[in-house]
Amino acid sequence: MKHVLLTGANGFVGKVLLEQLLAAGYRVSCACTSPGASLRADVEHVLLDIRDAQACAATLERIKPTHVLHLAAVSHVPTSFRDPLLTWNTNVLGTMNLLEAIKQKAPDAFVVLVSSSEVYGEAFKAGVALDESSPCLPMNPYAASKLAAELAGEQYFRQGVRGVIARPFNHIGAGQSPDFVTASFARQIALIESGKQAPVIQVGNLDAYRDFLDVRDVCSAYLQLLTLSEQSGYPRLFNISSANACQIRSVLNELVGQSRQSIAVELDPQRLRPSDIPFAVGNSDRMRDVLNWQPTISLKDTLASLLVDWRSRVETEQ
């Protein structure tokens, strides 16, 4: 049986990906930095801090996975500004620890390294959908750390480790932290509907255009990338994107339109990012051409599921 080591398994994406992996018939070992009380009881849980090289080696030697899906990361841009050392230690050194452990202890394993569209940075100022050949010009510590992790991955690929790098664009859906824009909107709307917040939603920059994907579509792309382990001559790098430019204002309008309340909008300067860019959209032709992947879930349906999730969650908030 194909056996996947999934790092970051108790995160927003990891929980969705776990279900898809199990449904596809994979055996899954879930690696987390803390006990996974929120994970399924019928899968193996592994306590692993990827910043610990010895722990990575011991885990890979014991598990001997056929595949590794590496999600574990500090992924919040404001956090990367506040704590760049944690960000680099986790995203770069942690990735190198994992790759070295794969090379030494599970050399036949195929790894999917999950990077980020944030690595393109200033290149988005061209105002066009970027493909994998576009320059990478990171604009924040998170993006820089992800690009450095990619470069580390490329070196291990040269040394015989098998795998690919994925650059997903903005993925959203049920279970996401309110630190991210669409979840923040949905949570505030749910709080307003429940009478726990005044009927005013606090927002940051609504003029920017982003490339939004349902997290379930992103996870299906990761599963498709795993199938490359059975092929040769595949590209090393894949964008995962919708290729559609969606203004954040239209996302907010759709969510407010799905609400039962009359809601006002108010700008909160604290929500403005210091390195925001007006347009960030990706070209995913390579995923389509090589793996026949494309998104299947509409943004409207994604936002509806997000709002339903937050209505349920705020009921239990104190």
C-alpha positions as CSV (number, residue, x, y, z in Angstrom):
1,M,0.0,0.0,0.0
2,K,1.1,3.5,-0.7
3,H,2.1,5.2,2.5
4,V,2.1,9.0,2.9
5,L,3.9,11.0,5.6
6,L,1.8,14.2,5.9
7,T,3.5,17.0,7.7
8,G,1.4,19.8,9.1
9,A,-1.5,17.4,9.2
10,N,-3.5,19.2,11.9
11,G,-3.5,22.5,10.0
12,F,-6.3,24.0,7.8
13,V,-5.1,22.2,4.6
14,G,-3.8,19.1,6.3
15,K,-7.2,18.1,7.7
16,V,-8.8,18.4,4.3
17,L,-6.0,16.6,2.6
18,L,-6.0,13.8,5.1
19,E,-9.6,12.9,4.2
20,Q,-8.8,13.0,0.4
21,L,-5.8,10.8,0.9
22,L,-7.7,8.2,2.9
23,A,-10.5,8.2,0.3
24,A,-8.0,7.6,-2.4
25,G,-6.7,4.5,-0.6
26,Y,-3.5,5.8,0.9
27,R,-2.2,4.8,4.3
28,V,-1.4,8.1,6.1
29,S,0.9,8.9,9.0
30,C,0.1,12.4,10.3
31,A,3.0,14.4,11.6
32,C,2.2,17.3,14.0
33,T,4.1,19.4,16.5
34,S,1.4,18.8,19.2
35,P,-1.0,16.0,19.9
36,G,-3.6,15.8,17.2
37,A,-6.8,15.8,19.2
38,S,-8.7,17.1,16.2
39,L,-7.4,14.4,13.9
40,R,-9.1,11.1,13.1
41,A,-8.4,8.4,15.6
42,D,-8.0,5.7,12.9
43,V,-4.7,7.1,11.5
44,E,-1.2,7.1,12.9
45,H,-0.2,10.3,14.7
46,V,3.5,11.3,14.9
47,L,4.8,14.1,17.1
48,L,7.5,15.8,15.0
49,D,9.1,19.2,15.1
50,I,10.8,19.5,11.7
51,R,13.3,21.9,13.2
52,D,14.8,18.9,15.0
53,A,17.0,17.1,12.5
54,Q,17.4,14.0,14.6
55,A,13.7,13.6,15.1
56,C,13.2,13.9,11.3
57,A,15.7,11.2,10.7
58,A,14.2,8.9,13.3
59,T,10.7,9.4,12.0
60,L,11.7,8.7,8.4
61,E,13.7,5.6,9.4
62,R,10.8,4.2,11.4
63,I,7.9,5.0,9.0
64,K,9.7,4.5,5.6
65,P,6.9,6.2,3.6
66,T,6.5,5.8,-0.1
67,H,5.4,9.5,-0.4
68,V,5.9,12.7,1.7
69,L,3.5,15.6,1.5
70,H,5.2,18.5,3.2
71,L,2.7,21.2,4.4
72,A,4.3,22.1,7.8
73,A,5.2,25.8,7.8
74,V,4.8,29.2,9.4
75,S,2.4,30.5,6.7
76,H,1.0,33.7,8.1
77,V,2.7,36.8,6.5
78,P,2.3,39.2,9.5
79,T,3.7,36.5,11.7
80,S,6.8,36.3,9.4
81,F,7.4,40.0,10.0
82,R,7.0,39.7,13.7
83,D,9.2,36.5,14.1
84,P,11.4,36.0,11.0
85,L,13.8,33.7,12.8
86,L,10.9,31.3,13.6
87,T,9.8,31.6,10.1
88,W,13.2,30.8,8.5
89,N,14.0,28.0,11.1
90,T,10.7,26.3,10.3
91,N,10.3,26.9,6.6
92,V,13.9,26.6,5.5
93,L,15.9,24.6,8.0
94,G,12.9,22.4,8.8
95,T,12.4,21.6,5.1
96,M,16.1,20.8,4.8
97,N,16.0,18.5,7.8
98,L,13.1,16.7,6.3
99,L,14.8,16.4,2.9
100,E,18.0,15.2,4.4
101,A,16.1,12.5,6.4
102,I,14.4,11.4,3.2
103,K,17.7,11.2,1.4
104,Q,19.3,9.2,4.2
105,K,16.4,7.1,5.5
106,A,13.8,6.8,2.8
107,P,15.6,7.4,-0.5
108,D,12.8,5.9,-2.6
109,A,10.1,8.2,-1.3
110,F,8.5,10.8,-3.5
111,V,8.1,14.2,-2.0
112,V,5.7,17.1,-2.8
113,L,7.1,20.3,-1.3
114,V,4.4,22.8,-0.8
115,S,5.6,26.3,-1.5
116,S,3.5,29.5,-2.1
117,S,2.6,31.9,-4.9
118,E,3.9,34.6,-2.5
119,V,7.4,33.8,-3.9
120,Y,6.5,35.8,-7.1
121,G,6.2,39.0,-5.0
122,E,7.0,42.1,-7.1
123,A,6.7,40.1,-10.3
124,F,2.9,40.4,-9.9
125,K,3.3,44.1,-10.6
126,A,3.4,43.2,-14.3
127,G,-0.4,42.8,-14.0
128,V,-0.6,39.5,-15.8
129,A,-1.2,35.9,-14.7
130,L,2.3,34.5,-13.9
131,D,3.5,31.0,-14.9
132,E,6.3,28.9,-13.5
133,S,9.0,30.7,-15.6
134,S,8.2,34.1,-14.1
135,P,10.8,35.7,-11.8
136,C,10.6,35.3,-8.1
137,L,10.9,38.6,-6.2
138,P,9.7,38.0,-2.6
139,M,8.3,40.9,-0.7
140,N,8.1,39.5,2.9
141,P,10.0,37.1,5.1
142,Y,7.4,34.3,4.6
143,A,7.8,34.5,0.8
144,A,11.6,34.7,1.0
145,S,11.7,31.7,3.3
146,K,9.5,29.7,0.9
147,L,11.8,30.5,-2.0
148,A,14.8,29.5,0.0
149,A,13.1,26.2,0.8
150,E,12.4,25.7,-2.9
151,L,16.1,26.2,-3.7
152,A,17.0,23.7,-1.0
153,G,14.5,21.2,-2.6
154,E,16.1,21.7,-6.0
155,Q,19.5,20.8,-4.6
156,Y,18.1,17.6,-3.1
157,F,16.5,16.7,-6.4
158,R,19.9,17.1,-8.0
159,Q,21.2,14.6,-5.5
160,G,18.6,12.0,-6.3
161,V,15.6,12.8,-4.1
162,R,12.5,12.4,-6.1
163,G,9.8,15.0,-6.0
164,V,8.1,18.2,-7.1
165,I,7.4,21.7,-5.8
166,A,3.9,23.1,-5.7
167,R,3.1,26.9,-5.7
168,P,-0.6,27.2,-4.6
169,F,-2.4,30.5,-4.8
170,N,-4.9,31.7,-2.2
171,H,-6.9,28.7,-1.0
172,I,-9.9,29.2,1.2
173,G,-12.6,27.2,2.8
174,A,-14.1,25.8,6.0
175,G,-11.7,25.6,8.9
176,Q,-9.4,28.4,7.9
177,S,-8.0,30.8,10.5
178,P,-9.6,34.2,10.7
179,D,-6.1,35.6,10.2
180,F,-6.8,35.2,6.5
181,V,-9.1,37.7,4.7
182,T,-12.1,35.6,3.6
183,A,-12.3,33.7,6.9
184,S,-12.1,37.1,8.7
185,F,-15.1,38.4,6.7
186,A,-17.1,35.2,7.3
187,R,-16.4,35.1,11.0
188,Q,-17.4,38.8,11.4
189,I,-20.6,38.2,9.5
190,A,-21.4,35.2,11.7
191,L,-20.7,37.2,14.8
192,I,-23.0,40.0,13.6
193,E,-25.8,37.5,12.8
194,S,-25.5,36.0,16.3
195,G,-25.6,39.4,18.0
196,K,-22.0,39.2,19.2
197,Q,-20.7,42.0,17.1
198,A,-22.2,45.3,16.0
199,P,-23.4,45.3,12.3
200,V,-20.2,46.7,11.0
201,I,-17.5,44.6,9.4
202,Q,-13.9,45.7,9.7
203,V,-11.8,45.4,6.5
204,G,-8.4,46.1,5.0
205,N,-7.6,46.7,1.3
206,L,-10.6,45.7,-0.8
207,D,-9.2,46.9,-4.1
208,A,-6.7,44.1,-4.6
209,Y,-7.3,41.2,-7.0
210,R,-6.4,37.7,-6.0
211,D,-6.6,34.2,-7.4
212,F,-8.9,32.3,-5.0
213,L,-9.3,28.5,-4.9
214,D,-11.3,26.1,-2.8
215,V,-9.0,24.2,-0.4
216,R,-10.6,21.0,-1.6
217,D,-9.5,21.8,-5.2
218,V,-6.0,22.5,-4.0
219,C,-5.8,19.2,-2.1
220,S,-7.0,17.4,-5.2
221,A,-4.1,18.9,-7.1
222,Y,-1.7,17.6,-4.4
223,L,-3.1,14.1,-4.9
224,Q,-2.6,14.5,-8.7
225,L,1.1,15.5,-8.0
226,L,1.6,12.3,-6.0
227,T,0.9,10.3,-9.1
228,L,4.0,11.7,-10.8
229,S,5.9,9.2,-8.6
230,E,5.0,6.6,-11.2
231,Q,6.3,8.7,-14.1
232,S,9.6,10.1,-15.3
233,G,10.5,13.3,-17.1
234,Y,8.0,15.4,-15.3
235,P,8.4,19.1,-14.6
236,R,9.7,20.0,-11.1
237,L,7.5,23.0,-10.5
238,F,3.7,23.5,-10.7
239,N,1.5,26.5,-10.1
240,I,-1.9,25.6,-8.5
241,S,-4.3,28.4,-9.4
242,S,-7.7,29.3,-10.8
243,A,-6.3,31.8,-13.3
244,N,-9.2,34.1,-12.4
245,A,-8.7,37.6,-11.0
246,C,-11.2,38.2,-8.3
247,Q,-11.4,41.5,-6.4
248,I,-11.5,41.2,-2.6
249,R,-14.4,43.7,-2.6
250,S,-16.5,41.2,-4.7
251,V,-15.7,38.4,-2.3
252,L,-16.9,40.6,0.6
253,N,-20.0,41.6,-1.4
254,E,-20.8,37.9,-2.1
255,L,-20.5,37.0,1.6
256,V,-22.6,40.0,2.8
257,G,-25.1,39.1,0.1
258,Q,-25.4,35.6,1.6
259,S,-26.1,37.0,5.0
260,R,-29.5,37.7,6.6
261,Q,-28.3,41.0,8.1
262,S,-27.8,44.5,6.9
263,I,-24.1,45.1,7.4
264,A,-21.9,48.3,7.1
265,V,-18.3,48.2,6.0
266,E,-15.5,50.1,7.8
267,L,-11.8,50.4,6.9
268,D,-9.4,49.2,9.7
269,P,-5.9,50.5,9.0
270,Q,-4.5,47.7,11.2
271,R,-5.6,45.3,8.5
272,L,-3.6,46.9,5.8
273,R,-0.5,44.9,4.9
274,P,2.8,46.8,4.5
275,S,3.7,45.0,1.2
276,D,0.4,44.5,-0.4
277,I,0.2,44.3,-4.2
278,P,-2.8,45.1,-6.4
279,F,-2.9,42.0,-8.6
280,A,-1.8,38.4,-7.9
281,V,-3.1,35.8,-10.3
282,G,-1.5,32.6,-11.6
283,N,-1.3,30.6,-14.8
284,S,-2.0,26.9,-14.1
285,D,-1.7,25.5,-17.7
286,R,1.1,23.1,-16.6
287,M,-1.2,21.4,-14.1
288,R,-3.9,21.1,-16.7
289,D,-1.6,19.9,-19.5
290,V,0.5,17.4,-17.4
291,L,-2.1,16.1,-15.0
292,N,-5.4,17.2,-16.4
293,W,-6.2,19.1,-13.2
294,Q,-8.5,22.1,-13.0
295,P,-10.7,23.6,-10.2
296,T,-14.2,22.3,-10.0
297,I,-15.7,24.2,-7.1
298,S,-17.2,27.7,-7.7
299,L,-16.1,30.7,-5.6
300,K,-19.8,31.2,-4.6
301,D,-20.1,27.7,-3.3
302,T,-16.8,28.0,-1.4
303,L,-17.9,31.2,0.3
304,A,-21.2,29.6,1.2
305,S,-19.4,26.7,2.9
306,L,-17.1,29.1,4.7
307,L,-20.0,31.1,6.0
308,V,-21.9,28.0,7.2
309,D,-18.7,26.8,9.0
310,W,-18.3,30.1,10.8
311,R,-21.9,30.3,11.8
312,S,-21.4,26.9,13.5
313,R,-18.1,28.0,15.1
314,V,-19.2,31.3,16.6
315,E,-22.0,29.5,18.4
316,T,-19.4,27.9,20.6
317,E,-17.2,31.0,21.1
318,Q,-17.4,32.6,24.5
